[in-house]
Amino acid sequence: MSSSFTSLHITALDSIVNVNSLFTLAVFIGLTWNPNDSENNLNSDPACAPTSAIAENLIAFHVYSFSSFLFSSLVALALKQAIRLSRTTSFHYPAAVEHLVAHVNRSSLRVGMLVSAVGSVFGCSFLMLALVNVAQIKLGTLACGSSHTYAAVVPLLILVPIALLIYASLVLYAFTR
């Protein structure tokens, strides 16, 4: 592989890992937060009180998001390591492990990057669903028609899918080139 080709891939993989790390931290903090705090005074209508199913979904979506981001990051890190191992033998002891230097197939690299991107898309989707549940817990359920909840959720449900569509389109474009 050419040096510029692999440098581009390493930069892209670094970006995936960095963004996933930020989201993973956010999800981890979200998992430690207690959504059923007794001081919640933003939702005063008892008819709009969230059910335990909403809180359960919040935790489940956080866990799904966390695992998706972790999966994506681990795949990206593995690909990055494979690229580095294929570029040089300077990471190895001279004769002892020289057989570990491998040729990285470009098609396999593309598929790996696609798989990593899919993990990131799933992670973002689950994180968005978790945030919808946070809004329902804090502001009132969507079923009761709380205008504050809709004001928080509607932009989230519009902007995040648009961003994911742009991201997925660019990943697919790069995959086909």
ZIRA-V541289 format. One record per residue. N is the residue number from 1. RES is the residue in three letters. PSI is psi in degrees with one decimal (* if undefined). D_LAST is the distance of its C-alpha to the last C-alpha in Angstrom with 1 decimal. Layout:
n=<N | N>
res=<RES | RES>
psi=<PSI | PSI>
d_last=<D_LAST | D_LAST>
//
This chain:
n=<1 | 2 | 3 | 4 | 5 | 6 | 7 | 8 | 9 | 10 | 11 | 12 | 13 | 14 | 15 | 16 | 17 | 18 | 19 | 20 | 21 | 22 | 23 | 24 | 25 | 26 | 27 | 28 | 29 | 30 | 31 | 32 | 33 | 34 | 35 | 36 | 37 | 38 | 39 | 40 | 41 | 42 | 43 | 44 | 45 | 46 | 47 | 48 | 49 | 50 | 51 | 52 | 53 | 54 | 55 | 56 | 57 | 58 | 59 | 60 | 61 | 62 | 63 | 64 | 65 | 66 | 67 | 68 | 69 | 70 | 71 | 72 | 73 | 74 | 75 | 76 | 77 | 78 | 79 | 80 | 81 | 82 | 83 | 84 | 85 | 86 | 87 | 88 | 89 | 90 | 91 | 92 | 93 | 94 | 95 | 96 | 97 | 98 | 99 | 100 | 101 | 102 | 103 | 104 | 105 | 106 | 107 | 108 | 109 | 110 | 111 | 112 | 113 | 114 | 115 | 116 | 117 | 118 | 119 | 120 | 121 | 122 | 123 | 124 | 125 | 126 | 127 | 128 | 129 | 130 | 131 | 132 | 133 | 134 | 135 | 136 | 137 | 138 | 139 | 140 | 141 | 142 | 143 | 144 | 145 | 146 | 147 | 148 | 149 | 150 | 151 | 152 | 153 | 154 | 155 | 156 | 157 | 158 | 159 | 160 | 161 | 162 | 163 | 164 | 165 | 166 | 167 | 168 | 169 | 170 | 171 | 172 | 173 | 174 | 175 | 176 | 177>
res=<MET | SER | SER | SER | PHE | THR | SER | LEU | HIS | ILE | THR | ALA | LEU | ASP | SER | ILE | VAL | ASN | VAL | ASN | SER | LEU | PHE | THR | LEU | ALA | VAL | PHE | ILE | GLY | LEU | THR | TRP | ASN | PRO | ASN | ASP | SER | GLU | ASN | ASN | LEU | ASN | SER | ASP | PRO | ALA | CYS | ALA | PRO | THR | SER | ALA | ILE | ALA | GLU | ASN | LEU | ILE | ALA | PHE | HIS | VAL | TYR | SER | PHE | SER | SER | PHE | LEU | PHE | SER | SER | LEU | VAL | ALA | LEU | ALA | LEU | LYS | GLN | ALA | ILE | ARG | LEU | SER | ARG | THR | THR | SER | PHE | HIS | TYR | PRO | ALA | ALA | VAL | GLU | HIS | LEU | VAL | ALA | HIS | VAL | ASN | ARG | SER | SER | LEU | ARG | VAL | GLY | MET | LEU | VAL | SER | ALA | VAL | GLY | SER | VAL | PHE | GLY | CYS | SER | PHE | LEU | MET | LEU | ALA | LEU | VAL | ASN | VAL | ALA | GLN | ILE | LYS | LEU | GLY | THR | LEU | ALA | CYS | GLY | SER | SER | HIS | THR | TYR | ALA | ALA | VAL | VAL | PRO | LEU | LEU | ILE | LEU | VAL | PRO | ILE | ALA | LEU | LEU | ILE | TYR | ALA | SER | LEU | VAL | LEU | TYR | ALA | PHE | THR | ARG>
psi=<146.6 | 155.1 | -41.4 | -34.4 | -48.6 | -32.3 | -40.2 | -43.6 | -40.8 | -40.9 | -44.1 | -42.3 | -38.3 | -41.4 | -42.8 | -47.4 | -42.5 | -46.6 | -43.8 | -35.7 | -41.7 | -45.8 | -39.0 | -41.5 | -44.9 | -42.6 | -40.9 | -43.3 | -39.8 | -34.4 | -27.5 | -11.2 | 139.2 | 106.7 | -20.7 | 53.9 | 143.1 | -13.4 | 7.1 | 100.2 | 11.3 | -26.0 | 97.5 | -10.3 | 115.9 | -24.5 | -21.6 | 8.4 | 136.9 | 150.7 | 169.9 | -25.8 | -35.6 | -42.9 | -38.4 | -42.7 | -37.6 | -49.0 | -44.8 | -45.2 | -33.2 | -44.4 | -43.4 | -42.7 | -46.8 | -46.7 | -35.0 | -44.9 | -39.7 | -44.0 | -49.1 | -43.2 | -42.0 | -39.4 | -44.5 | -41.9 | -38.4 | -43.0 | -41.8 | -42.9 | -40.0 | -40.6 | -45.6 | -38.9 | -30.8 | -18.2 | -32.1 | 154.9 | 3.7 | -13.1 | -8.1 | 160.1 | 139.9 | -63.3 | -20.8 | -41.2 | 27.1 | -25.1 | -10.2 | -15.0 | 124.1 | 156.5 | 127.8 | 118.3 | 129.1 | -38.1 | -41.7 | -39.1 | -44.1 | -43.8 | -42.4 | -41.4 | -37.1 | -43.1 | -42.3 | -41.6 | -39.4 | -40.0 | -40.6 | -40.2 | -44.5 | -41.5 | -44.7 | -39.3 | -46.0 | -35.8 | -39.6 | -43.8 | -36.2 | -40.4 | -32.5 | -41.6 | -34.9 | -44.7 | -40.2 | -36.6 | -41.1 | -34.4 | -12.3 | 154.5 | 155.7 | -32.6 | -28.5 | -5.0 | 28.3 | 119.6 | -31.5 | -39.5 | -45.4 | -39.0 | -29.7 | -37.4 | -39.4 | -48.9 | -36.6 | -43.5 | -11.0 | -50.7 | -42.4 | -48.5 | -35.2 | -46.0 | -40.9 | -36.1 | -43.1 | -46.7 | -48.8 | -38.3 | -43.5 | -37.3 | -44.3 | -37.4 | -46.4 | -33.8 | -36.2 | -8.8 | *>
d_last=<15.2 | 15.5 | 17.4 | 15.2 | 12.1 | 14.4 | 16.2 | 13.4 | 12.9 | 16.7 | 17.1 | 14.9 | 16.9 | 20.0 | 19.4 | 19.1 | 22.2 | 24.1 | 23.6 | 24.3 | 27.4 | 28.7 | 28.4 | 29.9 | 32.8 | 33.3 | 33.3 | 35.7 | 38.0 | 37.9 | 39.0 | 42.0 | 43.1 | 45.8 | 45.0 | 48.5 | 50.3 | 53.9 | 53.6 | 51.1 | 53.1 | 50.2 | 50.8 | 54.5 | 54.5 | 55.2 | 53.7 | 50.3 | 50.5 | 47.5 | 48.1 | 47.5 | 44.5 | 42.7 | 43.3 | 42.3 | 39.0 | 38.5 | 38.8 | 36.7 | 33.8 | 34.1 | 34.0 | 31.0 | 29.2 | 30.3 | 29.2 | 25.7 | 25.2 | 26.8 | 24.6 | 21.4 | 22.8 | 23.9 | 20.6 | 19.0 | 22.0 | 21.8 | 18.2 | 19.3 | 22.3 | 20.5 | 18.4 | 21.7 | 23.5 | 21.2 | 21.4 | 25.2 | 28.4 | 30.2 | 30.0 | 32.1 | 35.7 | 35.9 | 36.9 | 37.3 | 33.8 | 31.8 | 30.7 | 28.6 | 25.9 | 23.0 | 19.8 | 16.9 | 14.5 | 10.8 | 10.5 | 13.6 | 12.4 | 9.5 | 12.2 | 14.7 | 12.9 | 12.6 | 16.2 | 17.2 | 15.9 | 17.7 | 20.8 | 20.7 | 20.5 | 23.4 | 25.3 | 25.1 | 26.2 | 29.1 | 30.0 | 30.2 | 32.5 | 34.6 | 35.1 | 36.2 | 38.8 | 39.9 | 40.5 | 42.5 | 44.6 | 45.3 | 45.7 | 46.6 | 45.0 | 42.9 | 45.4 | 48.3 | 46.6 | 46.7 | 45.5 | 44.6 | 42.3 | 40.6 | 40.2 | 38.5 | 36.4 | 35.2 | 33.1 | 31.6 | 30.7 | 29.1 | 27.4 | 25.9 | 24.2 | 22.9 | 21.4 | 20.0 | 18.5 | 16.8 | 15.6 | 14.4 | 12.6 | 10.7 | 10.1 | 8.8 | 6.6 | 5.3 | 5.6 | 3.8 | 0.0>
//
